[in-house]
Amino acid sequence: MVVDDEEFCHASMRAILTKAGIDCDKQVDFCISGREAVAQLKKATRNGFSYRLVLTDFNMPELDGIQATKLMRDYLYNHMVPMVDQPSIIGATGHIEDQFIELGTNAGMN
């Protein structure tokens, strides 16, 4: 799953993933908000599907990547999904300060 509120970032990730041999039309869900990503993860989990990887922007309006990660982890823990079966959640940001690494890690990012 790719989560970003910028269409340019979706297009960039699509190009990178396609070059890596991933069929983005069949293997990747693209979400435009943290709220959409959380809803998509819940829907997938209810249907017996599990994501292997979530790439999320840190800064998005309404529900940012930090908050979305917390909600995703909480949902998965509450539904007894073992950590080994949970997706890796990677935060993508242009920030370079160490505080953002700590924020992401504390939220449940890998």
Secondary structure, 3 states (H helix, E strand, C coil): CEECCCHHHHHHHHHHHHHCCCCHHHHCCEECCHHHHHHHHHHHHHCCCCCCEEEEECCCCCCCHHHHHHHHHHHHHHCCCCHHHCCEEEEECCCCCHHHHHHHHHHCCC
